[in-house]
Amino acid sequence: MTRCLHNNSRHLWPRILGVFSVCIILMLTLGDKADAAEPGPVISLVIDGRGVSADVQPIQRNGRMLVPIRVIAEQTGAQVQYDGAIRQVVVSNQGKRIVIPIDQSAAYVDGKRVTLDVPATIVKKRTLVPIRFVSESLGYQVDWNAASKVAMVWTKKQTASASAKDTSNPYIVQEGDSLFLIAKRHNTSIENLKKNNQLTSDALLAGQLLYLTNQAKPAAYSPKKTAGNQQLLRDDFVFPLAAENEYEPYVDSFGSNREWTESGNGSVRSHEGIDIMAPTGTPVYSVSSGTINRIGWNTYGGWRINITDAGGAYKMYYAHLSAFVPGIKVGHKVSTGQMIGFVGDSGYGAPGTTGMFSPHLHFGLYQASSGKAIDAYNYLRYWEQNKVNHSN
């Protein structure tokens, strides 16, 4: 075989080079497609603080976003009718009536003609309409998050979730604590504690964060005092959920046992993060500025994002997401407080596995140099004082 190849090499080389050239072209073509592909499910629309999935993705035309009208209707309670004979959609809600002809540059709001920047269209048997025009015609507020390529619609005035009025003196609730003991220890009153933290009951959870007023004594157990690495107590880092988002009080779950393993051999592994329980679709924000070093599916973490902070000292891991924001990939730079994905319940199986546990954000913190996991609990408690706030 060797001799045959040698003797006929001058005849074979053109064919070999031809095949090689074709392979190179295919590799470049497939590489372009891979780069253009999203790393997993994508959400481009947030309504009243929750990411909304659609069977047909929103599209951009002439700087305007068009979304499936059914998505808006289902999330806001608007009524939608489509007349295929004359190709127009009618949207009505709370006395407002909007008529939108398909592929036409004009629409009608309560009978008044309005010129559109971009017309409604039909994609895969779904009617897509310009979201800003429809939302504002219905009296909704629309914001465009350019960094994350996400449209945010508020059907009512957004307000921050129940939070403390004075956050200057944070205290971590200890085992055996009560409002009475905390108030007595810090020379304040139960009434002040409840009022400042907007508490509706006296029940406390060990590890819960309370905010003492600045008139009280300095907190005996504060995130800053209990944190091991003061370099991570940075005021330019933010909490991964926004001020208007609801989430359950979280505890230090770092190091707790987890029984599910990929091998299924019954072994127990150590939990390397903090779980923050929140509804599916809750937007997730980058704690720090940095660079995405991994994104996509992980057997344990589901749809996840790994970000190395701008200083290169730490890696932050956001897992069990339901979707990502559009267009992000490995190597992309992100800013502090930039929306990167949405809370979900993905993971513990093959790509697309969901429902193995309740929706939550798993946040992990690692040393970049060694890969060693760090207990992020006290740092999250500190960053909790800094949140992205859309209600401002």
N, C-alpha and C positions, 0 to 999 in steps of 0.2 A: 504494500500500500504506500509505503514511504517512497519507493522508487517510482511508482506510477505518478504520484503527486509531483515528484521532482521533475520527471521527464515532461509532464504536461503543464508545468507551472505557468509558462508563458501564455497558455490558452485559458487557464483557470483564473488568472489574476484579474482580467477585466470583469469577469462575473463576480469574483469575490469583492472587488471594489464597488461594483454596482449594488450588491446586496448590502455592503457596509454603508453606502450612501443612503440607501432606502431606510436602513435602521436608524441612522443619524436623524433623518427627516422625521421619522415616526417618533423618536425620542423627544425631539424638539417640540413636535406638535402635541404629543401627550403631556409634555412638561407644561406647556402653556395651558392646557385644559385643566391639569391638576392645580396649577397656581390659581386659575380662575374659580375653581370649585370651592364651595364653602366647606369648612371642617366638620359640619354637622348641621342640625336643625337651626334655622335662622328666624328671628322675630324682628320685624321692622316697625311695629306699631304698639304703642302703650296707651291704654285707655284707663283713666282714673287709677294710675299707679300699678297696673298689671299688664304684662306683655300678652299680646293676643296673637295666637297662631291662625294661619289661614291656609286653605288647600291650594290657593293660588297666591304667590308672593306679590306684595306691592311692587309697582314699577315706577321708575323715574322718567319723566319726559319734560324736557325744557325747564328743568329745575323744579318741577312739581311732582309730588307723590300721588299716585293713584292707587286706591285700595279697593278690595271687594266690598261692595255696598252692604252685603249681608253681614259682614263682620261688624260694621258700624251699627247696623240695626240690632243685631243680637246683643251687643254689649251696652247699648244705650236705650233700648226699648222703642226705637223709632219704627214706624211702619213703612214697608217697602212694597211697591207693586211694579211689575214690569209688563209692559205691553209690547209683545213681540211684533204685532202687526205694524205698528208705527215706530218701533224701536225707540222707546223712551222709558225711563224709570221715574217713578214718583216717590218721594220720601216725605213723610209727614210725622210730626211729633209736637205735642203741646201747642196745637193751633197753627204751626208753621207748615207750609206746603211748598215743596221744591220739585220742579219738573226739570229733568235733565235728559234731553235728546242724545242718543248715542252718535258719536263722531260729528257733533255739531259744536260750533264755537260759542253758542249762547245757551243759557238756561233761564229758568223763571222762578223767582222767589215771591210767593204770594201774588203771582200774576205780573210781577215786574221783571222786565227783561234784564239779564245780567250777562256781560261778555266774559267768557272764560279764557284763562291763559292757556289751558290745555283741555281738550274735550274728553268726555267719558268714552270708554272703549270696552270691547268684549275680548277677554282672554280665556281660552279653555272653557267656554260656556259660562264664564263668570263676568258680571258687569263691574268694571272698575271705574271709580269716580274720583275726581280731585278732592282729597280729604280736607284741605284747608277751606275750600269753598263750601263744602257740605257742612262741615263742623261749625264754621263761623256763622253760616246761615241759620243753623239751629241754636245759636247762642253759646256754643262751646268755645273754650280757649284752646288754641293749637300752638304748640312750640315745636320747633325743628331742632333736634340735637345733631348738629353737623358732625361732631367728632365721632359719634356712634352711628350716624345715618339712621336715626330712629325718629319717627313722628310721635309726639306725645299729646294726647287729647284729654282735656279735662271737662267733663260734662257739668261739673260744679266747681266752685272755687276750692282749690286745693289748700289744705291746712296740714301742718305738721301733726304727726300722731302725738298722743298724750305724752308729754315730756316735762322734765323739770324746768322751772322758770329760772332758777339760779343753779348753774352747774359748776361753780367755782370750787366746791368742796366735796368731791366724790367719796363715797364710803362703800366698801364691800361688806355685805351682810355675812356674819359669821354663824357657825352652828350654835344654836341656843339663844340667838339674838331675838329681841322683840323690839317693837317701837318704843316701849317704855324704857328698856335698858339703853337703847341707842340715844334717846333723847336725854336721859339722865347723864350718861357718860359725856355728852357733848354740850351740855348746858343749853339745851333747846327744848322745844315742846313737841308732843305727839301731833298736835294740831299743825304746827309749822312743817313737820316732816310730811304729813299727809297732803297738805296744801301744796308744798313745793314740788312734790313728786306726783301729784294728781292721783293719789291712792284712793281707792274706793273701799278698801277693807284693811284690817290690821295684819293680814297674813303676809308673811315674808318667806323667802326662799334663800337658803344658804348659797352664797355666791352672787346673789342679786345685787345690782348697783343702786344705791340710794344717793341722793344729792342733799347734803346738809347746806343750810344757808351760810353765807359768808359771815353772819353774826355768831354762828356756832363755833365751838372749838374745832381746830383742825382734825380731820378724820383720823381715828386711831388706826384704821385699816384702809388705806387708799391704794388705787392701782399703782401710783407712783412709788409708794413705799414698798409694795410687795413685788414690784417688777424686778427681774434680775438684771436686765440690760437697759440702762438708762438711755442708750443711744436710740432705742426704738420708741421712746416716749416723745414723739415728734408731733408738733402741732400742725405740720403740713401733711400729715397722714390723716386719712379719714376712715370712718366706719364703712364696711362694705354694703350696708343698706341705708337708704335715704331717710330723711326726717319724716316724710309722710308715710313710710312703709310700716306695716304692722308686723311684729315678730314676737315670739314668746320669750319670756325671761330665760336666759341660757346659763348653764353652769360649766364648770371646768371638767370636760369629758376627755381631756388629754390623758392618754395612758390607760384608759379603760379597755376591757376586753372586747374583742369582736370575734365572733365565731365563724362568720362566713369567710371561706377562702376559695380561691380559684380552683385548687386541687380537690376540694371537698373531702379532705382526709380527716376532718374533725379537729384539726389543730386550732389553737387560739392565737390571735395576733393582737398587737397593741395599737390602739387608736391614736393616730398622729395629728389630730386636729381638734377644732372646736365646732360643734354642731349648733347652728342657729336655726330653729324651726320657724318657717315662714311659708305663706301660701305660694303655690305654684304660679310662676309668672312674675314674681316680685323681682324688679330689676336689681342686678348686682353691680357694684362699682369697684373700680380698682382702688385699693388702699393707698397705693403710692404710684408715682410715675415710674416707668421702667420699660422693659422690652419683653414681649411674649417669647418664651423659649419652648413651650409645648402647647398644643391645643388639639382637641379632638377627643377620641374615645379612650378611656382607660377601664379595664375590667372592674376595678374596685370603685373608682371615682366617677364612672359614667362619662358624660360630656363634661370636660374639665378644661381649665386654662391654668398654665403656669406662667408667672411673670417674675422676672428678675428685677429688683428695684434699681433705680437709676444709679445708685452708688455701687452696685454690684456685690453687696454684702449678703443680701437675703433673697430668697425665693418664696413667692407666695402662691398658694395652691387653692383654687376655687373649684369645688367639685359638686357632682350630682345635679348639674344644671339641666334645665329643660331645653335650652336653646342658647345660641350666641347672638350678638348683634351682627349685622352684615359686614362682610369684607375684611374681617380681622384674620391674621395668620401669623405663623412663626416669623419673628424678625420685626414685627410691627411695634412701633413706639406707642405707649399709652400715657395719658396724663393722670395725675391724682384726681380721683373723683369721676373718671370717665366710665360711662356705662359699658360693660363688657359682656354681660349675659343675663340669664334669668334663672331664678330658683326652680328646682325640679326634684324629681325622685329617680333619676337615672343611675344605673350602675348595678354591680353584683351580677354580671353576666355578659353575654355577647352584645355587640353593638345594638343599641336601641332598647335594651332591657330597662323596664320601669316597673314601679309598683312593689318593689321589694322592701320598702320602708316609707315612712311619711316624708313629705317634701321638706327639704331643709338645705341650707348652705353649709357645706363642710369647708371650713377655712383652715388651711395648714400653713405653717411658717417654718422655713428651713434655712440653715446656714448655707450660703452658696458654695463656699469652699469645700466643706465636708459632706454636705447633704444631710447633716444631723437635724432631726426634728426638734423644734422649740415649742414649748407650751405657750400658745398665743393668748391665753385667757386674759391675763392682766393687761396685755397690750391692747386687746380689743376693748376692754373696759375703759382704758385711757382714750383710745380713738373714738369711743362712743360719744365723747363730748364734742366731736367734730363730725358733722354729717352733711352730705349733699342735701340742700334744702330748696325744693322747687316752690315752696309756699312764700318765699320772700319776694 
